[in-house]
């Protein structure tokens, strides 16, 4: 039943919310092993490890781990990925172990990124499973491992430690070569203070949205081949085009419920940016970097989404910053629910907006026997 498919993600989110809440219990001694934090990471790792055809590239990754398939042109550049694939395949280990290792790396670096803001651990699952982020992480697996490393490594931008930042981005590139495009962001990610400039940022965002809907932007398609060749997506366009023709995914999207969810999520973050900045800038040193990159993602996504699906993948490196800001905003709404009925309504509304994404994705693909949006496990297929 359709409702059951959606409730599976709701249950996943609630379990991680509970574990995250316990991990942030102020009565717990942080000097001891935090069993709830460990369970938080382990639970996510397991549900991703045993999945089957969850995320559009899942079956490809299962095949890669099973047969040890590596693109020859990238084998030397993506050494960690090559080693992982060859080890799993060479030892005859079940592909689920490979998927689990990838998921562990993803959730580990997300957890490390909010190590000093543990209160977000109880909110992130609501946004992670309700929004586009979970399926993205289980589709573009290699790239999203790099994105999670990037999410954690921006602390070196704030701390002004360029060598550490560059080293970790290089490590990320050993999973997916395209991570090297993140190197210049050391110099620009933290030079602007834009969270409190609501009207200007909303204007820029709306301009990007309108421009992205303009047919004239389709002329940029001619640059796609060059960009993908440089960034490591040279084989991606053909593969995604195949999915598009089979109706399995639609990364270049028309404006429907899912795009409305993306739009409103970004708009909420921009509109309440001044409120978040005032309350959290001092207590979260990374706030401005998180906000800047979340804003960049919101603008860039709508600018390129209807040019070609090929442009969306590089932009996905910044999606997790939007996930953190959306989590922070949802947390702020919920914390004020007893003081203001208006904020309680905002919390409920924002939660609904986020969950429209996964709910509609499952609904529109429900009759597709190869639906990559519904959760399935390999031993029950």
HELIX and SHEET records of a PDB file:
HELIX    1   1 UNK A    2  UNK A   23  1                                  22    
HELIX    2   2 UNK A   35  UNK A   49  1                                  15    
HELIX    3   3 UNK A   58  UNK A   67  1                                  10    
HELIX    4   4 UNK A   72  UNK A   74  5                                   3    
HELIX    5   5 UNK A   79  UNK A   90  1                                  12    
HELIX    6   6 UNK A   95  UNK A  113  1                                  19    
HELIX    7   7 UNK A  118  UNK A  120  5                                   3    
HELIX    8   8 UNK A  121  UNK A  130  1                                  10    
HELIX    9   9 UNK A  133  UNK A  137  1                                   5    
HELIX   10  10 UNK A  141  UNK A  153  1                                  13    
HELIX   11  11 UNK A  155  UNK A  158  1                                   4    
HELIX   12  12 UNK A  162  UNK A  173  1                                  12    
HELIX   13  13 UNK A  177  UNK A  182  5                                   6    
HELIX   14  14 UNK A  185  UNK A  188  1                                   4    
HELIX   15  15 UNK A  198  UNK A  212  1                                  15    
HELIX   16  16 UNK A  215  UNK A  223  5                                   9    
HELIX   17  17 UNK A  224  UNK A  231  1                                   8    
HELIX   18  18 UNK A  236  UNK A  246  1                                  11    
HELIX   19  19 UNK A  257  UNK A  271  1                                  15    
HELIX   20  20 UNK A  273  UNK A  280  1                                   8    
HELIX   21  21 UNK A  287  UNK A  304  1                                  18    
HELIX   22  22 UNK A  309  UNK A  315  1                                   7    
HELIX   23  23 UNK A  316  UNK A  318  5                                   3    
HELIX   24  24 UNK A  319  UNK A  335  1                                  17    
HELIX   25  25 UNK A  341  UNK A  364  1                                  24    
HELIX   26  26 UNK A  378  UNK A  380  5                                   3    
END                                                                             
